[in-house]
Amino acid sequence: MAVDYEIFELGDVVLQKGATLPDAKLAYKTFGKLNADKSNAIVFCTYMASTHLDSQWVIQEGSALDPSKYFIIIPNCFGNGFSSSPSNTPAPYNKARFPLVTYYDNIRFQHRLVTEKFGITTLQLVTGWSMAAAQTFHWAALYPDMVKRICPTAGSAKTSLHNFVMLEGVKAALTADDAFKDGWYETQPYKGLRAMGRVYAGWGFSQEFYRKKEYLNIGYSSLEDFLVRFWEQWFNLRDANNMVAMMRTWQAGDISDNELYNGDFVKALNAIKARAIVMPGNCDLYFPPEDSEFEVANMPNAELRPFISNHGHFAGGSGLSQKDVKFLDDALKELLATPVP
């Protein structure tokens, strides 16, 4: 299979929670051309169970993320199978022994890529959906003088307890499969991966989505067809330990859990200088607008602009609703056209 991405060699890295990950690797894909003064760079992060391949639909000429105007970097989140992950890391940190990699770690490594590989000192925009929204918040809090604009969609700056519990349920469905063998399987635990997909199905879309049988309007012939071909298949194509690693990253999310803010969440939000449009889904079941309201109220230059869509969490990043796609693209265009210091 042809490889359409590059690897940034990080060397041996000491992770936030203490482990040393030898020979760490950050996979990334770029679009467009970096201009002479390196002022047209955008970072577009990846989300849970995704790689750069799943986000490219947003990047096209005429859209906000236009590669003829901007140099767009998609860094792959650790644990997704392309960057260092349980599935590609040798012993002693292979498979179930893969250490916790936090969002803080991910953003420090992405910062190294942006600055060391490309010599970029200013980012015009950082954006992304779900877990990528959390990374977006982290970029803005950890490097407030570097990041000019952010647009986090359907995600949070700090993982709520309810969201943590939701992920415990998803994780339990996956790991309950006897074939999982505490992470030391030789073949994928497909029963657990399918169960994970079915649990996620109840969270990813809204009650109204199911009430109105919206799945019939996006290419599926029945509810069961939607559960099998959309949800089960999505996770059937993933590595189980990678999924656990990414959920652990997600559960530990907190922009204030570092030496800059020492757990003061409001202080971390106040430190974000970037012009921000924060875009929750109005009926997202695990990133509710109320959490985003608190974030925006404590950020100095932020606006709340929720998706009004029965696609729930998936309003922000699936591309399944053209109305939602346009709403996002219009917000990104407006944000990029807004002058910033």
FENLINQUI-V396482 format. One record per backbone hydrogen bond with DSSP energy under -1.0 kcal/mol. NH is the residue of the N-H (numbers start at 0). CO is the residue of the C=O. If there is no record, write none. Layout:
NH | CO
NH | CO
This chain:
5 | 27
7 | 25
9 | 23
12 | 20
14 | 18
17 | 14
20 | 12
23 | 10
25 | 7
27 | 5
28 | 73
30 | 71
37 | 34
41 | 70
42 | 124
43 | 72
44 | 126
49 | 46
53 | 50
57 | 54
58 | 55
62 | 59
65 | 63
68 | 65
69 | 65
70 | 39
71 | 30
72 | 41
73 | 28
75 | 26
78 | 83
79 | 76
83 | 24
87 | 84
88 | 84
92 | 89
94 | 85
96 | 93
97 | 94
105 | 101
106 | 102
107 | 103
108 | 104
109 | 105
110 | 106
111 | 107
112 | 108
113 | 109
114 | 110
115 | 111
116 | 112
117 | 112
119 | 113
122 | 145
123 | 40
125 | 148
126 | 42
127 | 150
129 | 152
131 | 128
133 | 129
134 | 130
135 | 131
136 | 132
137 | 133
138 | 134
139 | 135
140 | 136
141 | 137
142 | 138
145 | 142
146 | 142
147 | 122
149 | 274
150 | 125
152 | 127
153 | 278
158 | 252
163 | 159
164 | 160
165 | 161
166 | 162
167 | 163
168 | 164
169 | 165
170 | 166
171 | 167
172 | 168
173 | 169
174 | 170
175 | 171
176 | 173
179 | 176
180 | 177
182 | 179
183 | 180
189 | 187
192 | 188
193 | 189
194 | 190
195 | 191
196 | 192
197 | 193
198 | 194
199 | 195
200 | 196
201 | 198
202 | 199
203 | 199
205 | 309
209 | 205
210 | 206
211 | 207
212 | 209
213 | 208
215 | 212
216 | 213
219 | 214
225 | 221
226 | 222
227 | 223
228 | 224
229 | 225
230 | 225
231 | 226
232 | 227
233 | 229
234 | 230
235 | 231
236 | 232
237 | 234
242 | 238
243 | 239
244 | 240
245 | 241
246 | 242
247 | 243
248 | 244
249 | 245
250 | 246
251 | 247
252 | 249
254 | 156
256 | 253
257 | 255
261 | 257
262 | 255
263 | 260
264 | 262
267 | 263
268 | 264
269 | 265
270 | 266
271 | 268
274 | 147
275 | 300
276 | 149
277 | 302
278 | 151
281 | 306
283 | 280
290 | 287
291 | 287
292 | 288
293 | 289
294 | 290
295 | 291
296 | 292
298 | 295
302 | 275
304 | 277
306 | 279
313 | 203
313 | 310
314 | 311
315 | 312
317 | 313
324 | 320
325 | 321
326 | 322
327 | 323
328 | 324
329 | 325
330 | 326
331 | 327
332 | 328
333 | 329
334 | 330
335 | 331
336 | 332
